[in-house]
Amino acid sequence: MTSCDTIAAIATAPGRGGVGVIRISGPKAQSIAQHITGKLPPIRYARHGVFIDPNTQDVIDDGLCLVFAAPHSYTGEDVVELQGHGGPVVLDRLLHHLLQLGARLARPGEFTERAFLNGRIDLTQAEAVADLIDAGNQAAAQAASRALQGGFSKRISPLTTALIGLRVRIESALDFPEEEIDFLSDPQIAKQNQQLLHDFDALLAETEQGVLLREGMRIAIIGKPNAGKSSLLNQLAGEDRAIVTDIAGTTRDVLRAEIQIDGLPVHIIDTAGLRESDDPIEQEGIRRAWVEIEQADVILLLRDDREQYSPHDKALRAQMPAKPLIEIHNKIDLTGGIAGFNTERRILNISAKTGAGLPELRSHLKQLMGFKTTEGGQFIARRRHLDALIQARAEIAAAQTALTDQKAGELAAESLRRAQMALDQITGKFTADDLLGEIFSTFCIGK
């Protein structure tokens, strides 16, 4: 694709800075920039000069100009970058004149979208651009960088090649039924399909890790008032995020903290104490607590170790949705309990005041989510990638059943075709326009 219009945008973050960058891309990029700079530098060379108001010839700023000619640029089109001082007034004035000269203000993510549409990158690499910018920790940044360099795409490519080869073999047998040789009875076909299933399982495991790196884990801390939920939030966060008092029901609203456990992003939510209340404010806090419980990946059900089980405790446990739950007995510093897991009672003993038992909690959280710390090879991934792989894997399993049990080559070929379409959705070879719009709308303007 070659766009007929030229786009421009400020590529650096809003606010004041030492350097500000304006990016221009499209067929008129060089001619528009020449009106501002007077003379363009050679391709891929930087030239220092002044940026001029084309109407009055007044100097707006001075800085560097760089030109990248199509197709060897980020977008695959002619691209010009103007690097001046990072004052918002100066950058806005420059951008205003670029738009007057015929450029259009770029949409969010439009530069990267053009790079994808022009074949410079595939869709997983385009998404990795945004993930690298938004990375909240070093592990996520490294994984996004690997995906940007094509790490995820390189894992998908051999699967697609093997899938196409198997499709060709099966469909060739269907296209020539008059041949005396029954190609579908060849055990190698079913063996190749089984190998595909094995390879998909390996990639699914890696992709699940990539999704965890990007999205993290949501943990809801729940329990009765004064069980120590806010103290546990503060202990996990490493700072005082929540007010802690001896007064029951101090927390009325949902409190949040972001932490990392060996590179795994963790979103901790402290909720209002769950009890019967006539206070309308507390009732709203309890309603919001149940919303967070439904959305959580893991639930920490906190109890005061000094209290005996009550009918309310049993009823609360019975109301929990079917998702991982850790029952935690807090305040063992007051009862003399031993920190760590009590395997007989299937509970975790901690002290949110002293931090006893928290290393075991962090380790168990990683285990529940299946997160494994790896040094290299890990790439970042999105939920849609995982869903597409699961869909493709299901189709390949259906093809295996069609080959081995039903002896139906037509069904196997159709299942493999759908599996290939699911894979192509990941890299963007087959992608609906509305999905592209959704993906690139989350980018910042200028990228």
N, C-alpha and C positions, 0 to 999 in steps of 0.2 A: 504494500500500500504506500502510495505517495500522496500526502495531503496537499491540497491546493492553497490552503491558507497558512499564514505565518503566525506563530504564537510567541508571546513574551510574558515573563513573570519574574518577580524577585525570588531568587533561589535561596537566599539566606534567611535565617529566622527573624521574625519581627523584633524591633527594638534597636538600640544603639550598639555598634560594634566597630572594631577596627577596620574591617573589610566588609563590603556589601557586594553581592554578585547578582547581576541580571542576566538571564538566559533568554536567547532568541532562537527559534527553530522554524524552518520552513523555507520555501523557495525564494522569499524576499529577504531572508535574514541578513545576507551580506549587504544588499543595497540599502536596507534600512539603517544598518549599523554604520555604513559609510557616511550617511548624512549627519550622524552624531560625532563620529571620530575624525572625519575629513579624509582619512586614508587608512585602509585596512592593512594589517601586517600579512606577511606570507602565511600560507596554510600551516597550522600547528606551531606557529611562532608567536610569542607574546611581545607586544609593543607598548611602550609607555607613551601616553599622550593626553590631550585634554578632551573632555566630552563637551560638545557645543550645543547650545540651543539653536536648532535649525532655523528658527524664525528671526531671532535677534542677533545671532552669532555671539551671544554672551557665553562665557565659560561657566558650565554647571559644576564640573568636577574634573579631577585628573586621576588617571589610573591605568590599568592594563586592558588591552583588547586581545582576545584570542579567537581564531577562526578554525573551525573543523568542517571540512567539506564532505558532502555526501559521497558514498555511503559510509565513510569511515568516521562516524560520530556516534554519540550516545543514542540519538533518535534514529540514525540512518539518513537524516536529512542534513542540509546545511545548518550548522549551529554556530552562533557567535556568543561569546561571554564577555560582558563588560564588568570589570572588577574595579570598583571605586571605594570610597569611604563609606562606612556602614551607618551613616545617619539616615533615619527614615525619610526626612524631608528631601534630601538629595536623591535617594533612590526612587521615591515617588515621582519626583520631577523628571528624572530620566525615563522612567516607565511611561509617564504621561506622553512624552514626545515620541516614544517608540510606537505607542498606540495611534497617535496622530499621523504617523508616517505609514500606517497600513497594517501594523501588527494587531492581533487580537489577544486579549487577556486569556492566558491559559487556564483551563479547568484544573481542579485538583488531580494530580497524577497524570496529566496529559502528556508530559514529556516521556514518562516511562511507558504509557500506553502506546505512544507512537513507536518507541523502541521495540515493543512486543509486536505490533502490527507490521512493522517493517522487517521482522525476522532477526533483529539484533539479539533478542533474548526470548526465552519461552516464558510461559505464564508462571511457573514456579520461581524462576529467577526474578520476574517482575514483583511478585509478592514478597520475595526475600529482600528487595530494596526497602519496602516499607517496614518489614520486620527488623532489619538492621538499624533503621532510624529509631524505631520504637523499643529496641532491646533494653530491658531493665536490668540486665546483669551480664557479666562477662561471658558466661556459658551460652546465653541466648545470642549474644552478639557474634560469638565464634560460629555457632551453628547456623545463624542467618548468613554469615559470610560464606560458609561452605555451600549453602544452597544457592547463593548468588553466583558462585563460581561454577555452578552446574552439578553439585554433588547429588542432589535429589534426582535431577533429570538423568544423570548417568546411571542411577540405580533402576530407573524405570525403563530406559532405552533397551537393555538386553531382554527384559521381560516382554516388551512389545514386539521385538524381533522374533523371539521364540514363539510368541502367540500367533503372529502372522504366518510363520513357517508352518505351524500346526494347522492353521486354517487352510492354507494353500493345499496341504497334503490331503486333508479331508474333503475339501470342495472339489479337488481334482478327481478323487475317486467317485464323487457324486456326479460329476459332469460326464464321466465315461462309464456308464453302467454296463455297456456291452462287453467290456473287458472281462476275460475269464478269471483274472486274478482279483480276489476280494481284498482290496487294500485296507478296508476297515477292520478286517480280522487280524491284521498285523499287530502283534503285541507291543511293538515299538511305539505305536500311536498312543495307546493308553499309558505306556510308561512315560512318554514325553509329557503328556498332560498331567500325570502325577508329579513329575518333577516341577512343572509350573506351579502346582499347588504348594509344593515345598518352598519354592523361591518366593512365592507371594507371602507365605507365613513369615518368612524372615524379614521381608520388607515391611510388612504390617507391624511387626514388633519395633522396628526402627522408627517407623512413622509415628507410632504411639508415643515414643520418647520425644520426638520432635514436637508433637502437639502439646505435650506436658511442658516442654521448655517454653513454648510460646504462650500458652493459656494459663499454665500453672494449676494449682489445686485450691479449691474453695473449701474452707473449714468453718463450720458454724459451731460456736461454743454455746451450749444450752444448759439449762438446769433451773433449779428453784432459786429464788432471791437469796443473796448472801452465801452462795456456794463457793464464791471465789472466781467467778468467770472473768471479771475485769482484771483481777490480779494475774490470772493466767495469760490474758491478752498482753498485759504489760511485760510479763516475764518473757514471753515468746518474741515480742517486738523489741525488747531490750531498752525500752523507755516507757515513761508514764503517758500512755495514750488515753487511759480511762481513769475517771475519778474512783478511788477506792475508799469506802467508809464502812463502818460497822452497821450502818442503817440499811436494812433490806430494801431492795427496789431502787437503788441509786441510779442504775442504768435504765433509762426510759426509751432511748432510741437505739438504733443500730450503730455500733462503732466498728471501724475497720482499721486494719493494719496490714502492711505489705512486708513480708520477710522473705528470706531465701534459706533453703535447706540444701546445702551442697549444690547450689546452682539451680535448684527447683524453685520457681516462684510460688509463693504461698500467700493466698488472700485469706486473712483471718477475720471473722466476723463475730463480735461480741454482741449478744442479744439480751433483751430484757428478760428478767426472771419469769419463768412460766408458773403462774398461779392464778387463782380466781381473784378478780379485783373489780371494785365498783368505780375506780378512778378512770375517767375516760381517756386521760393521757397515757396511763399505764396500759389500758386495754389496747390502744393503738400500737404501743410498743410491742405488746405480746402478739398482735396480729402480724406486725412486720417480722417478728422473730420466726413465725411459722412460714412466712414467705421465704426467708433465708434458709430455713431447714429444707424446704423442697428443692432449692437451687444448689445446695451444698453437695460437694463430692464426698466429704467425710463429716460425720457428726461427732463432736466431743460432748458426751453427756456427763456433766460434772455433778458430784455429790459431796456433801460435807461428811468426812469420815467419822465424825462424832455422832452422826444421826443413824437411827435404825431405818430399815426399809419400811415404807408406809404404803398404804393403798394408792396414794397419789403417785409415788415413785413407780409402782408397777403399771399404773394406768398410763403414765407418761412414756414409759418404755414401750408399751403396746401401741402407742400412737405414732411411733417413729416410722418413717417410710423405709422401704427395702433398699438400704444403701449402707456402706461401711459405717459402723458405729463403734466408738471406743468408750467404754464406761470408765470414768476416772474418779477415784476417791481422793479428794483434796484435803489439805490441812493435817497431813500426817505428822507435821512438826508439833501438833497439839496432842495427838493420840499415841505417838511413839511407833507408828506403823513403819514398815520397811519399804523403802522406795523401790519402784520397779514393778514388773508384772507379777501378779498373783495368779499363776496358771490354774490353780484349783478353783478360784472364784471367778476367773476370766475378767479381771479388772486390773487397772493400772493405778498404783499408789504414787501420789506426788505431793509436793508442797509448793504451791505457787508462790509462797513467800520466800522460801530459801532456794528454790530451783531444783530441789531433789526430785529425781524421776523424769526430768525433762529430756535428758539425752535419749532415754528409752522411748519417750513419746515421739521425738523427731525421727528416730530410726524406724519406728513402727509406721509413721505416716508415709515415709518413702516406700516402705514395703507394701502398704495397702494400695498405693497408686502404681506400683510396679516400676518406679523410677530407678534407673541405674546410672550412676556417674561413669561416663566414658571420657577418655582423653582425646580421642580423635575419631573422625568419620561420622560424627553425629551431625545431622542437619535439622533445621527448623522446619516445621510443617504446620498445616492448618487442618481444622476439623473437616473441611470439604475434601482434602486430600485423603484423609482416613476413610471417609464415607465412600469415596470413589473406589478406593482399594478394596474395601469390604464388599462392595457391589461386584467388582471384577472377580474377586476370589469366589464369591457365591456362584457366578456364572461359570467359572472354570470347574467348580465342583459339580455343577449340573451337567456340564459337558462330559465329565468323567462317568457320571451315572448313565448318561445316554450311550456312551461307548461300551461300557462293561456290562451293564444290566439290560438295557433296552435294545442294544445293537442298532441304534437309530442315528445314522450319520447326519441326517438333516437337522435333528435337534441339537447335536453336538456343535455343528457348524454355526447355528444360530446363537447358541450360548457363547461361543468364542467371539462372534461378531460383537455381541453386546459387551463382552468383557473388554474388547479392544476400544470400544467407544468410551467406556468408563475410564480407561487409562488415558485416552486422548483428552478427556476433560481436564485432567490434572495439568498436563503440559500446555493446553490451549490449542491443540490441533483441531479439536472439536469442542467448541464452547459457545453457549448461548450469549447473545448480546447483552441481555439483562444481567448475566453473571459478571461480564466484563465491567459494566457500569457500576455494579455493586463493589467490585474489587478496587477499581481505581478511584472511586469517590472517597475512599478512606485515606488516600495519600494527601500529603501537604501540597499546597500550590507551589509550583516551581520545581517539582520532582517528577 
